[in-house]
């Protein structure tokens, strides 16, 4: 849950930040929160798989966890994020080159809302065995 809520915070910082001080501080904070978001998710997920799986399938389960999160999950997330960005942003050609301009704040807030929905659903649905 900490990792999922950290993603909400990270995307929210991106949505609220800007390239002018003090808004740039939010970009820096988003980089710090990324460590919590990424590490808590991968480490806690790996530990959970390690504790819940029988030793005979533990390595396969760890591989499946990484495939689902950093393989399939990352691919699906990238494709869906691309659709959001393509909807709210457009390429603009100038004499100095092409730039992707648009409503980035809305994009980041959509990503934050999605992460919040996933965190809430995870909190409501995920149950582990009590010991």
C-alpha positions in Angstrom: 0.0 0.0 0.0 2.9 2.4 0.8 4.3 1.9 -2.7 0.9 2.4 -4.4 0.2 5.5 -2.5 3.7 6.7 -3.3 2.9 6.4 -7.0 -0.2 8.6 -6.4 2.0 11.2 -4.7 4.7 11.0 -7.4 2.2 11.6 -10.3 0.5 14.3 -8.2 3.9 16.1 -7.8 4.4 16.0 -11.5 0.9 17.4 -12.1 1.4 20.2 -9.7 5.0 21.0 -10.5 6.4 23.3 -13.1 9.8 24.4 -14.4 9.9 27.6 -12.4 10.9 27.8 -8.7 9.2 26.8 -6.4 7.3 24.4 -8.7 10.6 22.6 -9.7 10.9 21.5 -6.0 7.9 19.2 -6.7 9.7 17.6 -9.6 12.7 16.9 -7.2 10.3 15.5 -4.6 8.8 13.2 -7.2 12.2 11.8 -7.8 12.7 11.1 -4.1 9.2 9.5 -3.9 10.1 7.3 -6.9 12.5 5.3 -4.7 9.8 4.5 -2.3 7.3 3.7 -5.0 9.6 1.4 -6.9 11.5 -0.3 -4.1 8.6 -0.9 -1.7 6.6 -2.5 -4.5 9.4 -4.7 -5.8 10.9 -5.6 -2.5 7.7 -6.2 -0.6 6.3 -8.2 -3.6 9.4 -10.3 -3.8 9.3 -11.0 0.0 5.6 -11.9 -0.2 6.2 -14.4 -3.0 9.2 -15.8 -1.1 7.1 -16.3 2.0 4.0 -17.7 0.4 5.5 -20.1 -2.1 6.8 -23.6 -1.6 10.6 -23.8 -2.0 10.1 -26.1 -5.0 8.4 -23.4 -7.1 9.9 -20.3 -5.4 12.3 -19.3 -8.2 9.5 -19.8 -10.8 7.1 -17.7 -8.7 9.7 -14.9 -8.4 10.2 -15.0 -12.2 6.4 -14.9 -12.7 6.1 -11.9 -10.3 8.8 -10.0 -12.3 7.3 -10.9 -15.6 3.8 -9.8 -14.6 4.9 -6.5 -13.0 8.0 -5.4 -15.0 7.1 -7.2 -18.2 3.4 -7.5 -18.9 2.3 -4.8 -16.4 4.8 -2.3 -17.7 3.9 -3.0 -21.3 0.2 -2.6 -20.7 0.8 0.5 -18.6 3.0 2.1 -21.3 0.4 1.5 -24.0 -2.5 2.9 -21.9 -0.4 5.9 -20.8 0.5 6.5 -24.5 -3.2 6.6 -25.4 -3.8 9.2 -22.6 -0.9 11.3 -23.8 -1.9 11.1 -27.4 -5.3 12.3 -26.5 -4.2 15.3 -24.5 -1.0 16.3 -26.3 0.1 16.9 -29.9 3.3 17.1 -31.8 4.1 20.6 -33.0 6.8 21.3 -35.6 8.9 24.4 -35.3 12.0 25.6 -37.1 14.0 24.4 -34.1 12.5 20.9 -34.1 9.4 19.0 -33.0 7.9 19.3 -29.5 5.2 17.4 -27.7 2.8 20.1 -26.3 -0.4 19.7 -24.5 -2.2 19.4 -21.2 0.5 17.5 -19.3 -1.1 18.4 -15.9 -4.3 16.5 -16.8 -2.2 13.5 -18.0 -0.4 13.4 -14.7 -3.6 13.7 -12.7 -5.2 10.9 -14.7 -2.2 8.7 -13.8 -2.4 9.7 -10.2 -6.2 8.9 -10.1 -5.5 5.6 -11.7 -2.9 4.7 -9.1 -5.3 5.8 -6.4 -8.0 3.5 -7.7 -5.6 0.6 -7.9 -4.4 1.3 -4.3 -8.0 1.4 -3.0 -9.0 -1.7 -4.9 -5.9 -3.5 -3.6 -6.7 -2.5 -0.1 -10.3 -3.8 -0.4 -9.6 -7.0 -2.3 -6.2 -8.3 -1.2 -6.2 -10.6 1.8 -3.4 -12.8 3.0 -3.7 -15.8 5.3 -3.6 -14.8 9.0 -1.0 -16.7 11.0 
